[in-house]
Amino acid sequence: MRIIILAAVVVLALGIFCLCMVPIPREPAIGSARLVSIEELAEMCPPEPPAGPQENNLFAAFQDSSVQAAGQNAGSAGTVNRPPVRYIRDTDPIYSSVGVDMRLNEVFLQDSNTWSIRVFNRLDNTPAGAPRTQPKRVISGPKTDVQFNSCVYIDPTNGDIYSVENDIGDSIVVFAEGAEGDIEPKRHLKITHRGYAMTIDEEKQELFLSVQYPPQVAVYRKLASGDEKPIRLIQGETTRLSDAHGIAIDTKNKLLFVNNWGNISDYNVVGTGRFETPSITVYPLDANGDISPLRVIQGPRTQLNWPASMSLDPDTGDLYVANDMGQSVVVFRGTDQGDVAPRRVIKGQKTGISYPTGVFVDTRNKELWVSNLGNSSATVFPLTANGDVAPLRTIRSAPAGKASLRFGKTQAVAYDSKREEILVPN
């Protein structure tokens, strides 16, 4: 039994590095097939790191083929240097975020599985019988510093590409318009650990970043780089921030929207942890410090369930929320508060939505883009879509019916010898 468990640890441990940190649902999509890639020994997912010192580059970790494996007995462990027999991994993209360059009609999808940013034409539409649509270009590689990428933002004026690197990425990297391949960012900003989503107030040239824990919103100069500190922070018990994720701004009405998962604790104080229901907290756009929200959207009628990114339609004030575990996109009025039902919900088998974590309002073409963790796709709808409706178009990067493994940051593994199953908590 100890040998079996040790072997399973080795198999999974070397495959861990190909996987993303984005919050991942555990259960499979209802009625969908699960396609698992089990491959013979091959190259690791990330590209080879460049020559020279790599102390601060995560890709350097892939140079070391040894792995620590634990046994059943307390304290027993050893270093294993032999290669694995096979990998269990998802070799297709898993899309965590979506952005649109409305000037050039290009769609940017954050692939948090293989650590890349994939660019497509806006009107791309994968035929039903085709295995996938190929991107027109890809940004990926050790020089890019793209890793655990959870949010993409496209500058509406000059086409700069902003990418938030979650987990141990701890940075925002910025690429010039047209960037492709393994290219160094034009700018690199070190951010607080566990930064998740960002948006920019182009009028005031301020960058807003949500941080999961300790929950906060950090506001930087748009062109901040290096070790530059935020110009202000929204943080504290009064803010009611709790595991902050999606963020959106309304520049017309000077409002800031943040959604929260509801996990609360003060790591400095024992026993302060608690769980609340998910929420959307609303603040003045210039909020600073430990400030109370103007309004809170919270309660069972909201249907919020692991809300992820948000996008606001400035023309109508509608707030679109990627509702990960709700398998839906929920739409609120910008003036909503309390335990209120969404004005519209996009959900159902026809939609192609599967564990959505990214949304983007394309105001020029009146379209809503949704990126799906669950099936390697992005789906686009009219802004007025409601209910179980088919998308206008779908960009798919895996065969139809594919259900992504949705591995997260795997840190343990067990083998059930009775059922001959490998158990992997995320």
Secondary structure as GFF3:
##gff-version 3
##sequence-region A 1 426
A	DSSP	alpha_helix	2	15	.	.	.	ID=ss1
A	DSSP	three_ten_helix	16	18	.	.	.	ID=ss2
A	DSSP	beta_strand	37	40	.	.	.	ID=ss3
A	DSSP	three_ten_helix	58	63	.	.	.	ID=ss4
A	DSSP	beta_strand	67	70	.	.	.	ID=ss5
A	DSSP	beta_strand	77	80	.	.	.	ID=ss6
A	DSSP	beta_strand	86	89	.	.	.	ID=ss7
A	DSSP	beta_strand	95	101	.	.	.	ID=ss8
A	DSSP	beta_strand	106	111	.	.	.	ID=ss9
A	DSSP	beta_strand	116	121	.	.	.	ID=ss10
A	DSSP	beta_strand	137	140	.	.	.	ID=ss11
A	DSSP	beta_strand	149	154	.	.	.	ID=ss12
A	DSSP	beta_strand	161	165	.	.	.	ID=ss13
A	DSSP	beta_strand	171	175	.	.	.	ID=ss14
A	DSSP	beta_strand	187	190	.	.	.	ID=ss15
A	DSSP	beta_strand	195	201	.	.	.	ID=ss16
A	DSSP	beta_strand	206	211	.	.	.	ID=ss17
A	DSSP	beta_strand	216	221	.	.	.	ID=ss18
A	DSSP	beta_strand	232	235	.	.	.	ID=ss19
A	DSSP	three_ten_helix	237	239	.	.	.	ID=ss20
A	DSSP	beta_strand	244	250	.	.	.	ID=ss21
A	DSSP	beta_strand	255	260	.	.	.	ID=ss22
A	DSSP	beta_strand	263	264	.	.	.	ID=ss23
A	DSSP	beta_strand	274	275	.	.	.	ID=ss24
A	DSSP	beta_strand	279	284	.	.	.	ID=ss25
A	DSSP	beta_strand	295	298	.	.	.	ID=ss26
A	DSSP	three_ten_helix	300	302	.	.	.	ID=ss27
A	DSSP	beta_strand	307	312	.	.	.	ID=ss28
A	DSSP	beta_strand	318	323	.	.	.	ID=ss29
A	DSSP	beta_strand	328	333	.	.	.	ID=ss30
A	DSSP	beta_strand	344	346	.	.	.	ID=ss31
A	DSSP	three_ten_helix	349	351	.	.	.	ID=ss32
A	DSSP	beta_strand	356	362	.	.	.	ID=ss33
A	DSSP	beta_strand	367	372	.	.	.	ID=ss34
A	DSSP	beta_strand	377	382	.	.	.	ID=ss35
A	DSSP	beta_strand	393	396	.	.	.	ID=ss36
A	DSSP	beta_strand	414	416	.	.	.	ID=ss37
A	DSSP	beta_strand	421	423	.	.	.	ID=ss38
###
